[in-house]
């Protein structure tokens, strides 16, 4: 049985407003853009980080170093979840030592991707601080991880998923609540 879209919970305009708010919240917490870098988690977190970075540049008048991280091989469950993990390029072309890093992801769920990303970041150096920014927090944490910046909290049931669509790789911007086939069995 095919998955069913239950609702579009965020439109492209909603996402744009959230990205603007997240940029302002990040600047407020960091007291400006000094010593600030963004690292987006592949795939959609990387696009979000790029958009947030662009918004910060509009606000502050200077660019923020932005990198991309794939933590697939650092996950504690990649051998059991994926037969052949799809690994993407990590590109962090700047030093992270003593920097304030904002780790950016699209959806916060169990916390395992964030934990793996923290491990991966430590291979690049020792940051002063790491913040977590997510577009959507859907709950169901398995690890004690909490985002510092949340675009929207969308509680879900176990048989539901959050699908983030981004124009860079999808047919436009939207966040959808999807009922998974396993929920109907």
C-alpha positions in Angstrom: 0.0 0.0 0.0 1.3 3.5 -0.9 1.9 6.1 1.7 -0.8 8.7 2.2 -0.2 12.4 2.7 -2.4 13.3 5.7 -1.7 17.1 5.7 0.6 19.8 4.4 1.7 21.3 7.7 4.0 24.0 6.3 3.9 25.7 2.9 6.9 27.3 1.2 5.9 30.7 2.6 5.7 29.2 6.1 9.2 27.7 5.7 10.6 31.1 4.5 9.2 32.8 7.6 10.6 30.1 9.8 14.1 30.4 8.2 14.0 34.1 8.8 13.0 33.6 12.5 15.7 30.9 13.0 18.3 33.3 11.6 17.3 36.0 14.0 17.2 33.6 17.0 20.6 32.3 16.1 22.1 35.8 15.9 20.4 36.8 19.2 21.7 33.7 21.1 25.2 34.1 19.6 25.1 37.9 20.1 25.8 38.6 16.4 27.7 36.6 13.8 31.2 36.7 15.2 32.8 33.3 15.6 29.7 31.7 14.2 29.7 28.8 11.6 26.8 26.7 10.3 27.1 23.0 9.5 24.1 21.4 7.7 23.4 17.7 7.8 23.0 16.0 4.5 20.7 16.2 2.6 18.0 18.7 3.5 19.8 20.1 6.5 22.5 21.2 4.2 20.0 23.2 2.1 18.5 24.7 5.2 21.9 25.7 6.5 22.6 27.4 3.2 19.3 29.3 3.4 19.8 30.3 7.0 23.4 31.4 6.2 22.0 33.6 3.3 19.5 35.1 5.6 22.1 35.9 8.3 24.2 37.5 5.6 21.3 39.7 4.6 20.8 40.7 8.2 24.4 41.2 9.3 26.0 42.2 6.0 28.7 39.5 6.1 28.8 35.9 5.1 29.0 33.0 7.6 31.2 30.0 6.9 28.8 27.1 6.0 29.8 23.5 5.7 28.0 20.2 5.1 28.3 16.9 7.1 27.2 13.4 6.4 27.2 11.3 9.6 25.9 8.1 8.1 29.0 6.0 9.0 28.9 7.4 12.6 25.4 6.1 13.2 25.0 3.3 15.8 22.3 1.7 13.7 23.5 2.1 10.1 24.4 -1.6 9.8 20.9 -2.7 10.9 18.8 -0.1 9.2 20.5 0.1 5.8 21.8 -2.7 3.7 24.1 -0.4 1.7 24.2 3.1 3.3 24.1 6.0 0.9 27.1 8.2 1.9 27.3 11.8 0.7 30.2 14.2 0.7 31.2 16.0 3.9 32.6 19.4 3.2 33.7 21.6 6.1 36.3 23.8 4.5 37.1 25.8 7.6 38.5 25.2 11.1 35.9 24.5 13.8 38.3 24.9 16.8 36.8 27.4 19.2 34.0 28.3 16.9 30.3 28.4 17.8 28.7 25.9 15.5 25.0 25.7 14.6 24.3 22.1 13.5 21.3 22.3 11.1 18.9 19.5 10.3 15.4 19.2 8.8 13.7 16.9 11.2 14.6 15.9 14.8 13.2 12.5 15.6 15.0 9.9 17.7 18.2 12.0 18.2 20.5 9.3 16.7 21.5 11.4 13.6 22.4 14.3 15.9 24.4 12.0 18.2 26.3 10.6 15.2 26.9 14.2 13.9 28.4 15.3 17.2 30.8 12.4 17.0 31.7 13.2 13.4 32.2 16.9 14.2 34.7 16.0 16.9 36.9 14.5 14.3 37.3 18.0 12.8 38.4 19.7 16.0 37.1 21.1 19.3 34.4 23.8 18.9 33.7 26.3 21.7 30.0 25.4 21.5 27.5 23.5 19.4 23.9 24.5 19.0 21.2 22.5 17.2 18.7 24.1 14.8 15.9 22.0 13.2 13.0 22.9 11.0 10.7 20.4 12.6 10.8 18.5 15.9 8.4 15.6 15.7 9.1 14.0 19.1 9.8 10.3 19.9 13.3 10.9 21.2 15.4 7.8 22.0 18.4 9.9 23.3 18.5 12.9 25.6 18.9 15.5 22.8 17.0 18.8 22.5 17.2 21.4 19.8 18.2 25.0 20.7 16.3 26.4 17.8 13.0 24.8 16.5 11.1 26.0 13.5 7.9 24.1 14.4 7.0 21.3 16.8 4.8 18.7 15.0 3.8 15.8 17.3 3.4 12.6 15.3 2.3 9.1 16.0 4.6 6.1 15.4 2.8 5.4 12.0 3.4 8.9 10.7 6.4 10.6 9.2 7.4 14.1 8.4 8.5 14.7 4.8 10.4 17.9 4.2 10.5 19.0 0.5 13.0 21.6 -0.6 13.0 23.2 -4.1 16.7 22.4 -4.5 15.9 18.7 -4.9 12.2 18.3 -4.7 9.1 19.8 -6.5 9.0 23.0 -4.3 9.1 23.7 -0.6 6.6 22.1 1.9 6.5 19.9 5.0 4.0 17.1 4.8 2.6 14.7 7.4 2.6 11.3 5.8 0.9 8.1 7.0 3.3 5.2 6.4 2.1 1.9 5.0 3.2 0.0 8.1 0.6 2.1 10.1 -2.2 0.5 8.1 -1.2 -3.1 8.4 
